[in-house]
Amino acid sequence: MRKTYILDTNVLLHDPHSLARFVDNDVLIPIAVIEEIDRFKREQSDRGQNAREVSRWLDSLRNGQGPHRRSVGDGAPQSLAQGVQLDTGVRLQVYWDQSSPAGGGQPADTHILQIARSVQARRPDVPVIIVTKDINLRIRADAMGLRAEDYESDRVVLSDIFDGQAELTIDPATWAALDERQVIPQPAEPRLDPNQYVLVRSANDAKKTLLARVEGASGKLHRIPAFEDGVCGIKPRNKEQYFALDALLDDRIKMVTVMGKAGTGKTLLALACALHQVLVKKRYRGLMVARPTVSVGKEIGYLPGGIEEKMAPWMRPITDTLEFLFDTAKSIGGHHDYRTLWNNGTIEIQSLSLIRGRSISNHYIVVDEAQNLSPLEVKTVITRVGHASKVVLTGDPYQIDNPYVDSGSNGFNYLVNRFRKEPIAAHIALHKGERSELAELAANLL
């Protein structure tokens, strides 16, 4: 049955391509939403970029062009007021109801609710659904007897996220072969994903275990190194950290996602391996570090200075970790202080709001707090990775500060889910906190 969906502004800002995703249904965009899009389009951010993309797309449809437009006649201009047919079966309409005009200080949410009631009254046999990422708007709609849903085309249920590891019990002879030869063919069952990590047990002695990885290209089971000397003074403390070090140091794996709660060592391991590969092994020209500029709690206002001065407060967790690594290792590749590397450009900070258009080659790239990115922002980051570069994203889906994403719709989860079976990507979930007993209790209890 064909339905009518009314889209809120936050849906278009989250995914400008959402206009075409409601296959074989009607999509209404209230005029108040267009007014809000017009206000956001001036922002020099991904949100502003999305707003501008929506505006350009709607204008191209109005002129008989644009992606997903169904060819009608000679391509003459079509009226958005009457509705434009898309090749996905969507009939897209910019809706203005004179009985509930926008403007006059009326909130856009109120206008959307009035539009929904008006359309439902005129079309009682057609389901009318408000689509919004605003929880309170969904509550208000429900209180008024209207249907409202979250936008979930890119949603990944947190409990269903791939954790990148498994346990496998094999016969003693095969276990001994892996222990001796370091590599064996992957068992037929269960079939594991590329670069999935495995705790391998011997069938006759459950205490005999090995750590291995399904090598992405060959599909064979490779025993991972013991890392007895550690990396930049850091030694793994649990099997997940062994898994993480292996992925972070393997240059054949071009993208690594490391998920874990606070204190599990995500950022520490990522930066330790990055410094090792850049300064000791010299496999990359430099290290680039980026974090979303999303604050915890109340904003502190504009920050003075150039880009480095403005980014300094946001990057303080990174500099804290770099200081710890150099204090622990004393010397990394002959260097004793990260500040010199910072000043000569070997270590670069990058604002994610300015990354669009770049092509970053021959760098080890670390994106911290990636759970605060939207799926489109993650796509923007990954598509900037150039030749001979490696990118690592760390994140904790349980600690999200961005009001426009949640534990199911953030770009980090989306990325993990989409790259699960790609041989150049690996994912590791860290479960045990190692920062301190207090930090572990706080992460679990609070």
KOLROVO-894274 format. One record per residue: x, y, z of N, C-alpha, C in turn. Coordinates in steps of 0.001 Angstrom, whole numbers, plus 500000, padded with zeros to 6 digits. Layout:
BEGIN
XYZXYZXYZ...
% end
This chain:
BEGIN
500838498797500000500000500000500000500875501256500000500557502188499131501347503410499027501112504291500256502182504845500778502116505680501980502608507086501661502293508009502564502777509384502454503718509664503616504964510006503303505966510322504322506232511829504317506217512410505505506526513826505665507875513924506357508868514532505694510242514529506196510538515780507007511210515575508143511690516673508966513050517137508442513440518343508833514711518918508368515900518041508741515889517489509968517052516731510437517292515475509612516261514936508977516439513765508114517242514151506873516901515293506274517610515753505076519043516152505394519264516731506582520622517101506964521454515870507296520814514824507803521513513579508116521871512824506841520941512774505884521163512057504627520445512795503506521162513627502743520501514379501669519912513498500580520319512233500525519769511312499524518522510589500019518079510939501224516877510287501785515643510556500931515657511630500147514507511977499312514112510845498368515086510052497949514815508995496966514692507612497594514803507515498918514882506189499544513524505605499924512453506381499846511132505881500235510443505308499000510934504160498560510579503581497267509074503362497151508508503786495990507094503584495649506148504206496666506524505358497202505667506080498135505720507568497827504837508328498471504826509775498321505658510403499439506461511400499076507289512117500044506929513594499990506545514139501144506207515559501247507288516277502055507711517425501552508648518280502286507916519586502594507517519820503836506818521060504175507663522289503849507004523375503509507719524598503149508581525093504306508162524812505550508955525222506716510296524505506746510344523282506250511599522531506183512541523192505182512013523651504053512838524353503068513427525621503682512622526329504492513116527541505146514262527215506113514147526101506835515230525709507742516473525292506964516294524569505869517420524182505014518144525431504535517403526474504200518001527727503723518874528360504801518483528234506062519287528801507141520570527995507360520474526674507243521644525822507497522660525858506366522244526222505152523134526107503989524349527028504073524310528012504956525431528949505078526545528413505970526292527331506659527306526779507562528459526162506767529690526389507232530872525770506621531160524462507344530263523526507211530357522238507895529695521197507015529778519922507443529104518868506673527597519063506687527086519600507788525650519881507845525283520941506804526116521991506700525879523008505683526022522448504281527005521562504076527192520918502781525967520096502413525417519367503366524213518567503115523033519457502761522904520578503472521810521511503182521922522050501769523121522411501349523323522925499989523040521851498946523403520598499263523140519507498316521648519282498137520886519347499237519436519195499149518838520303498291519295521542498522518763522671497755519059522515496266520287522127495945520654521964494519519846520847493873519643519765494623518905518638494053517449519018493771516831519689494734515440520097494534515323521071493367516283521971493232516237522932492129516425522230490789517315521218490753517514520486489492516268519690489118515573519149490109514318518440489829513267519403489280513239520584489856512293521599489397512554521971487942513811521905487529514185522246486152514201521038485218513633519924485686513538518745484828514815517958484708515748518114485695517012517412485650517217516702486989518491516412487302518816515888488622518810514374488696519505513815489703519563512364489879518206511792490271517953510573489844516755509806490184515481510344489528515582511420488744514362511940488130513904511003487027512629510672487042512075509833485988511844510694484756512299510194483621512148510950482385510673511103482035510250512350481849508867512636481485508876513563480272508297513121479157508214513955477969509585514396477492509726515686477242510977516226476703511854516827477780511611516480479054512427517011480143512049518428480529510825518835480175510379520176480522510297520331482031510390521575482524510318521800483975509060521200484581509222520629485766508105520051486487507854520859487743506650520791488239506273521569489402506466520754490677507302521256491578507461520593492875506182520682493683505361521682493403504092521815494107503133520689493718503192520282492452502319519195491982502941517824492191504266517781492346504948516507492575505817516108491400507017515613491691507966515156490684508177513666490861508092512922489766508273511479489812509761511136489728510229510283490665511612509813490644511657508378490145512855507956489712512965506593489161512854505515490233512838505888491503512649504915492581511170504701492902510299505345492130508864505233492393508351506273493368509246507126493837508869508184494779508212509337494019507122509833494575506533511084494092506867512151495120507743513075494734508293514065495656507568515399495483507122515959496601506358517193496558506806518134497676507078519384497327507286520422498340505910520971498675505513520835499919504100521016500292503881522324501042502927523081500557502513524315501234501003524278501409500568524273502642499149524224502973498732525610503462497846526276502705497449527631503069496700527678504387496102526539504771495380526515506056496327526472507246497613526109507002498597526092508089499908526657507560499927527950507241501119528551506623502299528566507559503491528447506962504712528538507755505034529991508030505996530217508910506431531574509210505665532160510379505780533458510544505092534129511628505565533695512992506801533208513081507321532778514373506878531387514774506121530711513917505646529367514234506794528369514106507048527526515123508118526527515018507857525567513866508940525128513234508809524197512108508152522893512546508452522431513764507841521178514242506326521292514301505848522426514774504395522642514841503789522642513450504490523272512504504015523289511117503948521869510544504948521056510833504963519671510338503775518896510905503488519069512181502350518381512802501031518833512181500904520127511915499679520622511298499506520080509889500608520027509148500569519465507795500122518006507847500684517242508773500342515822508882498859515636509187498324516449510093496891516344510421496034516723509220496453517764508505495689518216507351495677517170506237496860516606505940496951515593504882496182514337505270496285513925506531495577512731506986494064512919506904493593514141507199492154514411507124491654514347505684492482514803504735492082514787503328492237513416502689493150512599503230493386511266502668493294510218503784492130510005504327491989509102505485492371507653505197492351507259503923492666505866503580494152505642503312494952506705503315496387506603503036497172506863504313498024505934504738498837506174505948499757507382505767499731508272506746500594509453506748501581509304507896502882509382507583503919509100508576504928510239508585505159510810509758506208511812509932507526511073510158508557511445509424509881510829509591510813511890510162511311511652511361512152512632512043513129511937512978514269512559513158515236512060514126515090512782515462514089513633515563513793514377516786512865513541517670513377513063518795512589512206519674511341512928520164511488514202520548510346514932521098509257515175520064509643515354518809508629515495517762507868514191517584508550513075517686507863511790517592506889511615518759507280512068519948506385511982521115505165512874520917505388514105520443504269515022520213503312514467519160503881513864518101503032513281517058502178512155517620502788511312518430502046510201519015500918510712519909501189511784520679500164512349521562498991512918520770499243513335519526498190513891518673497533512833517795497904511565518004497310510490517223497892510343515833499121510858515622499784510770514332500919509758514388501207509133513253502316508182513185503621508926512944504650508508513656505973509111513478507029508024513638508063508095512813509121507092512843510485507767512752511495507062513241512874507497513056513308507132511645514300507847511116514872507510509815515909506424510037515666505237509466516474504074509815517099503382508626517219504044507489517775503351506319519235502972506526519957503718507383521360503407507647521578503015509101520527502595509763520609502283511185521164500879511398522043500731512375522626499438512725522370499199514208521643498135514515521336497835515914522629497491516640522866498165517765524139498033518476524429496587518872523392495867519298523596494483519738523952493551518582523705494006517350523985493166516174525331493475515521526088494404516087527346494796515451528374493668515551529010493435514455530094492457514340531233492859515269531714491914516120532790492284517057534172491869516566534236491250515373535525490982514755536272489780515282535659488963516128536392487834516702535475486631516935536109485473517070535362484234517280536249483245518031535657482162518466536410481064519075536251479830518208537331479044518117537340477878517239538066476739517933537446475578517964538065474373518523538433473441517376539708473034517307540173472173516218540883470952516801541077469961515972541702468727516438543170468984516794543732468162517681545103468401518179546152468477517077546023467658516030547026467677514953547007469005514201545812469502513919545688470781513215546178471925514093545853471837515380546313472866516336547842472895516372548461471716516413549923471633516431550520472186515142549846471945514009550333472463512725550317473992512714549252474596513268549183476055513349550277476595514272550520475873515377551541476301516334552936476242515705553153475241514883554490475037514307554697475839513033553737475768512115553916476370510787553392477810510710552657478258511701552127479619511786550958479891510837550689478980509901549590479201508970549019477849508539547682477770508474546993476558508019545780476983507207545250476082506382544000476419505676542870476623506689541969477524506352540835477781507229539897476582507248539416476141508407538453475046508453537192475388507652536564474380507095535379474604506258534227475205507051534092474788508306533027475297509169533594475641510535533170476731511127532320477770510531533122478647509583532434479198508598533116480066507634533278481447508248534508481908508352534792483174509016535028484287507993534856485518508435535015486674507555536490487034507381536831487751506297538219488200506111538683489047507290539891488771507748540524489494508856539762489378510177538973488325510304538342488058511594539356487367512501539371487736513761540331487190514722539716486012515465540589485044515807540110483774516344540945483347517546540271482940518601540914482236519704540791480750519396541917480093519095541911478703518634542256477776519799541361476841520088541572475880521172541837474494520606542603473710521364542822472311521004541668471474521559541187470546520755540019469750521149540278468885522375541519468459522601541794467575523737542293468318524974542456469653524857542893470428526019542468471879525824541384472264526467540813473602526280541759474709526742542750474366527575543686475379528051544769475702527023544912474860526009545895475113524954545242476003523898545676477255523849545068478219522941546124478949522111545708479380520943546519480220520061545644481359519557546264482474519238545552483602518651545882483674517172544854483803516353545060483771514907544116484742514214544369484950512925543528485815512089543297485156510736542090485307510219541797484854508865542380485886507912543466485533507250544159486492506376543231486907505238543128488231505036542118488778504141542171488272502723543363488199502109543470487830500700543388486321500480544129485550501287544203484099501065543097483329501776542547483886502837541534483171503611542113482131504546543468482059504620544099481077505497544144481603506930544325480669507871544387481016509281545848481248509660546182482495510028547548482867510382547636483090511882548645482514512505548899482800513909549471484207514030548981484992514983549462486363515110550681486420516021551529487427515879552759487514516685552464487661518175553489487396518975553347487480520435553570488893520964554195489763520166554481491150520566555182491206521931556194490356522082556887490269523371557584491574523748558064492326522773558755493584523059557805494778523125556542494537522822555586495626522832555780496584521672555037497672521704555112498702520667555168500053521364556261500781521162556444502091521803556242501993523318556764500917523896556660500741525336555342500186525814554410499908524899553080499407525267552994497925524921552624497102525912552420495673525691550944495333525850550435494438525019549020494073525132548726493348526437547548493627527010547174493058528303546048492030528207545428491903527048544381490898526873544334490507525402543577489474525072543610488949523705543090489962522692542105490776523088541602491773522146542669492801521802543493493149522776544576494087522486545635493457521582545874492154521731546746491455520775546161491559519361544853491315519257544186491408517955544350492812517373544147493828518217544226495208517740545629495539517232546666495146517983548035495424517554548331494774516214547873493560516022548127492870514760547514493629513588546270494065513745545605494785512653546234496158512422546583496838513504547131498187513396548525498210512771549261497101512883550626497048512363550734496356511002549654495801510508549673495112509223549299496095508119550264496440507281550028497454506246549134496951505118548889495647505050547965495129504045546527495456504402546273495712505674544938496109506123544885497630506073544139498173505135544144499609504887543193500378505797542226499692506396541300500371507299541029499495508514541178500070509695540938499351510941539948500156511772538924499501512282538004500129513226538177499435514573538369500253515609538571499728516962537463500286517852536635499399518364535498499792519184535723499361520626535330500198521555535460499817522955535021500941523871534655500583525082534245501580526069535468502343526556535234503360527382536321504184527903537314503333528681538607503549528427539649502872529179540118501556528615539588501149527462540013499868526883541304499984526080541764501198525826543044501376525138542943501645523657541784502056523162541592502287521726542597503293521166542569504490521741543415505562521225544888505296521511545181504765522679546563504469523054547201503495522073546517502397521783547058501398520856547189501970519445546178502739519008546210503295517659547389504248517484547619505125518451548712506084518340550069505421518519550148504415519400551419503699519572551832503025518263550891502365517618551205501692516348551490502704515245550776503827515266551015504860514259552435505413514380552862505737515596554218506256515803555263505218515421554999503951515741555941502880515396556104502779513879554992502818513151555051502678511693555658503907511021555441505091511602555952506325511001557404506592511375557735506439512671559058506848513152560079505717513177559630504499513473560561503371513575560680502642512240559548502192511703559572501455510440559644502379509226559272503636509395559303504635508321558514504186507091557361503590507341556517503119506239555536504190505762555396505252506527554508506345506154555249507671506342554859508643505558555532509940505618555166510706506892553972510474507412553571511211508601552327510618509229551972511175510376550786510776511118549803511935511106548575511670510687547519512674510747546466512223511745546111513115512676545135512790513714543965513762513614542754513226513710541563514067513641540541513593514669539770514531515169538671514229516083537496515127515717536264514635515857535115515530515675535111516588516776534787517820516420534740518894517406533341518974518010533024517947518792531735517875519480532016517913520968531439518877521666531754519062523079530854518218523963531341517934525174530549517261526197529951518355527078528642518489527052528019519519527868527951520838527125527982521943527867527749523276527324528928523750526493528627524407525359529675524962524510530418526081525234531708526265524905532501527308525549532666528524524639532019528524523498532066529682522619533226529622521636533453530752520941534513530819519939535884530759520594536818530146519892538185530018520388539112530902519566540087531564520202540970532483519488542055531744518713542755532497517835543932531969517161543640531300515840544731530705515272544617529977514022544064528589514238544160527748513192543555526420513257544154525568514365545489525654514551546113524830515578545685525269516975545595526600517174545152527088518483543692526737518736542869526831517705541454526496517865541265524998518140542110524167517515541965522725517664542604522187518949543476522984519566544233522499520730543359521930521839542261522611522254541432522017523310540795520696522905540392520586521632539775519352521167540800518215521085542058518579520814543092517571520631543829517229521920543421517822523031544128517567524278544165516082524647543095515315524458543196513874524735544276513179523897544482513671522671545515513096521810546899513460522333547109514731522674548427515143523167548741514489524511547723514271525338547937513537526595548480512136526310547882511474525315548302510116524963549708510123524367550010511106523513551350511202522933552401511436524019552104512301524976553025512536526092553276511251526871552207510504527118552339509240527851553226508259527098553031508162525782553816507218524986555297507579524982555631508856524818557035509247524815557651509119526210556851509367527261557359509171528627557625507695528907556767506839528363556906505396528599558063504815527799558114505164526505559139504584525625560492505287525736560488506507526268561690507346526374562156507839525003562234506953524031562639507341522686561885506483521672561337507136520639560641506424519571561279506831518248561995505905517639562674506212516381563685507334516515564302507444517686565293508487517915564709509825518329563392509888518481562728511124518887562292511004520346562395512135521076562108512109522506560910512965522898560328513681521940559232514589522278558329514746521053557032514676521279556110514790520150556032516219519615556399517222520433556234518618520014557102518958518800558313518412518770559179518643517609558548518062516349557985516887516478557323516245515341556086517024514927555423517599515904554249518417515638554652519659514843555751520286515275556193521532514647556726521323513240557373520161512981557928519952511633556948519269510681555731519030511151554686518502510270554604516997510186555479516275510901555397514810510878554095514339511509553695515026512583552385514787513183551508515981512838550374515713512212549485516781511751548121516639512405547562517758512837546176517746513301545293518207512150544096517663512083543199517996510977541787518144511508541180519266511231539767519450511547538942518707510507538036517875510953537221517108510008536325518012509178536022519191509684535191520116508919535939520687507709537280520534507678538073521067506577538698519974505713538288518725505920538945517614505227538397517392503829537206517901503552536593517688502237537490518256501139537692517473500084538510517905498961539963517479499034540421517029500219541812516616500345542020515201499798543259514904499434543672513541499098544926513271499923544802512424500929545867512247501916546617510957501604547805511099501045548602509953500618549764509708501573550163508432501665551347508011502415551321508509503867550165508436504494550018508828505889549313507731506683549640507687507948548900506860508898547871507804509540546605507540509305545535508454509705544755507846510871544607508600511936543834508150513093542678509117513306541462508596513271540262509383513547539698508901514873539815509733515887539371509375517237537922509815517449537229509154518362535835509483518702534939509449517461535113508447516619534378508381515358532896508099515548532478507721516758531056507481517004530235508769516914530895509916516918530188511196516815530014511667515379530382510821514417530244511165513011528977510548512433528384511224511477527248510661510749527775509742509645526933508893509065527389508044507959527988508844506806527405509995506478527940510792505382529297511386505744529483511796507001530778512324507426531851511240507385531497510013507775532444508907507693532823508648506237531846508693505352532145508512503925533104509593503441532888510833503881533765511931503493535197511668503939535364511172505161536695510889505701537371509767504914536677508647504751537284507477504113537647507761502655536839508548501969537131508844500563538274509843500410538794510380501493539968511259501440541271510463501509541194509170501859542390508352502049543011508034500693544252508506500500544909508349499216545844507147499156546693507141498148547601506031497878548568505827499043548793504560499411549781504152500424549457504690501812548192505021502076547783505462503404546988504377504107546939504466505416546156503560506253545317504431507183544069504048507406543194504828508275542673503955509406542680504518510601542195503837511800541129504716512432539972504134512722538906504859513398538616504192514730538586504973515788538269504449517105536958505056517578536196504291518345534924504831518802534271504007519886533401504660520622532605504038521685531146504424521458530329503544520867528934503881520566528085504149521805528617503857522999527862504123524219528118505535524754529057506263524151529360507629524585529275508554523379528068508974523049527846509827521889527413511209522361528125512233521899527833513609522291527169514409521167527189513877519953526564514548518812525047514373518894524280515463518995522824515326519138522127514818517884522836514755516754522201514363515498522381512883515159523113512132515984523247510691515779523063509994517121522812508701517064522687507923518293523433506606518126523230505685519073523991504438519068523677503553517873522571503815517193522224503003516037522457503689514706522509505024514690522592505747513418523942506409513176524897506249514083526186506914513887526992506251512766527892507024512184528654506546511036529654505458511357530124505410512605531098504390513002530477502992512898529297502814513488528601501529513389528302501169511942527874502172511189527536501977509780528748501470509007529918502065509275531151501670508602531536500234508942531472499879510223531802498522510648530914497513509928529635497814509851528686496896509235528924496737507736529219497842507046529365497791505588530683497174505144531751497281505962533072496779505560533398495419506172532418494775506754532664493516507468533345492462506611532980492344505365533490491264504519534556491723503528535086492921503732536107493435502818537498493003503284538313492405502401539628491881502807540659492942503171540396494224502883541363495267503255540952495977504545539936495458505226539454496093506453539408495080507585539608495570508802539514494720509991538815495493511101538110494752511944537411495368513073537714494583514344537981495323515423538248494699516718537415495404517779536731494628518593535993495172519730536781494882521005537125495933521734537831495790523005536803495804524130536881494823525014535851494677526041536336495008527448537606494763527720538096494911529089538813496236529266538379497012530246539042498275530552540378498048531232541402498773530805542750498619531352543304499926531915542525501015531878543033502306532344543265502281533843542253501870534599542360501760536050541135501022536553541203500539537779540052499848538367538859500792538473539122502054538841538044503034538975537399503326537624538208503515536569537669503795535250536826502618534748537285501395535018536531500216534594535175500145535291535156500422536610533902500424537356532968501518536855533516502696536566532694503794536086532073503474534730532862502851533837532348502508532508531236501467532604531329500576533577530341499503533707529111499902534510529289500768535507528206501042536450527455502336536163528110503297535523527481504610535366526821504761534012
% end
